[in-house]
Amino acid sequence: MAALSFSLNIPAQEYLRYYRGQARQVVVTAANGQRIAFAAHHLRPFVSLEGVYGDFVLEIDNQNRFKSLRKI
């Protein structure tokens, strides 16, 4: 299993695209430079009135499948 860390700064207006289903995936660059994509619905627990902000860790299995996402 691998853990990839990254930061997100998605204002509420921009997050509405994900909420409405207009965008289904979030693409970010991890701290190690690797580009990763994951389903936007995994961000729902972290949405505030301001949007989604903070540092996160995405855990993936050996087949690069989503395992968990947590805010650090």
N, C-alpha and C positions, 0 to 999 in steps of 0.2 A: 504494500500500500504506500502511496506517496501523498505528501501534504504540500500544497502550493499556496503561498501567501500572496495577497494583493490588496490594493486599496480601491475603494469605490467612492465616487462623488456623483450621484445621480439625483438632480433636483426633482421635486415632486412633479412638475410639468412634464419632464422627460420620462419619468417612470410611468406616467399614464399610458404611454405607448405600449409598455409591457402589460399593464393591467388590462387594457382593452384588447389585447391579443394581436395588436398591430406588429409587434416584435416578440418573437418567442424565445430568442436566445440572447444571452449577455456574453460579449466577448471582451476579455480583459488580458492584460499582460501581467504575468506573475513577477514577483521580485527577482526571479532568476532569468527573466527575459522570455520565458516560454509563453506563447499565446494560448489561452484556453477559452473554451466556450462551454456554457452550461445553460440549462433551461431556466428561464426567468422566474418561473414560479417558485424556485428555491429561495428567492429573495423575500418572499412575502412576510416571513416572521420579522424581518429587519426594517420594514417600511415604516417611516414616521410621517408626520404632516409635512416635514421639510423634504422628504425623499429618502434615499438610501445613502448613508455616509459612513465611512469607517474602514478599518482594516479587518480582513477576513482570511480564513484558512479553509481551503477546499481540499477535502480528502477524496482520493480516487483509488480504485482497486488496481490490480495488476493488468486488467484489460481496459484501463482508462475509463471505467464507469464510475459515475457519481456514487459516493458513499455518504458524505456529510459536508455541511457548510456551517461554520461558526464564526461569530464575530469575536475579535480579540481586542 
